[in-house]
Amino acid sequence: MVFFYQRARQEELRGAAGSLSVWDDCGVITEQAVLDVRPGQESAFESDFSEAKALIASMPGFESLQLHRCIERPSRYLLVGWQRLEDHTEGFRGSATYEEWRRLLHRYYDPFPTVEHFSLVASA
């Protein structure tokens, strides 16, 4: 979903500015969160995630969310796109909404997720 948003945004900016130079400063931050869920709890996690996704989607700076399940390791999932790094690290994590997110989901993780943030360099 992040890719499709970026493509649409590129077209919008190209039309408005005549080039993609404006786009250079408007990239979406992709949060890569590898979520290792305790084996046997995948269905419960997915059910609770259905509720939790509305929480994160309500946050300022939220761009998109896709929950991907790993084919080779079915207890592993991947997430989220943000407008700015601070929207995630300060806005979401510093909010009461994050506390509710934690209440719903953190009990499933083992180990606790590794989270890194990426900006788009190239696409095709």
N, C-alpha and C positions, 0 to 999 in steps of 0.2 A: 504494500500500500504506500509506503514512503516513496518508492520509485515513481509510482503513478502520480502522486502529489507533486513531486519535483518536476516531472515532465510537464504537467499542466501549468505549474508556476513558471517554468521557463518560457512556455509559449505566451503566457500572460505578460511577462516582463519584456519579451522580445517585441511584442506588439506595442507596448507602452514606450519602450526606450529605443527600439530599433536595433538593439544588440543585446548580448547577454552580459555586458559589463556590470549592469545593475545586479544581476543574479549572483555575482561573485560574493556579495556581502549578505545574501539572503538564504544561505543554505540551511537545510534542516539538520539538526544534530541527531544522529542515530545512537540510541543507547543499546548496547549489546549486553543483555543480562542473561547469563546462562543459569537456568533454574533447575537444579537437580532435586527432584521430588522423591521422597521416600518411596521405594518400590511397594506397590500394592495400594498406594493412595492417589494414583493418577486420576481416577474418576471423581473422587471427592475434591481434589485440587481443581479440576476443570469446572466442576459445579460451583465452587466458591469463587473461582476466577470470573465466572459469568457475572456474579454480583460485583466483584471488585473492579471490573473494567470500567463501570460507570463512574466510579470514584476518580480514577486517574484521568478519564476522558473529560471530567469537569474542570480540570486544573488549567489555569492560564499557561499558555505556551505549549500545551499538549498538541501534537500534530497527528499522530496515528498510533495504532497498536495492532500488532499481529502476534498471536501466540502460535508458535510453531512447535510441533512435537518431533523430536529426533527419531528418525527411522531406525538407526542402529542401536540407540539407547532410549527406549520408550519412556523412561522416567526423566528424561531431560527435555526442557523447553527453552524457548528463546523469545525475547520481547524486542520496542517502543521508539518513537520518534518525538523529538522536542524542537521547539523553535530556537532555544538557546540552552546552553549547558546549565546556566543558573536556574532556568525554569524547573529543571529536575533536581539539581543538587541543593538548591536553597528553597525554591518555591514549594515543590511537592514534598520533599523530605522534611521540610520545616513546618508542615501544615498538620492540622487536626485530621485532614483527609488521609494523610499518610498513616496516622495511628490506626485508623479504621482498616486501611489496606493491610497493615502489619497484623492486625487482629485476625483478619480473614485468611491470610496466606502464609505468613512466616513460619507457622508450625509445620508446614509441609517440606521445608527445605533442609537438605542434608547433603553436603555442607551448605552454609549460607552462600547466596549467589555472588559470583564475581561480576562486577559491573564496570564496563568501560564505555567511553563515548567517542563517536567517530563523526567526522565531517566528510562530505562527498568530495572526492578529488576528480573522478572521471566516471562516465557511464556510456553505455552504447545502446 
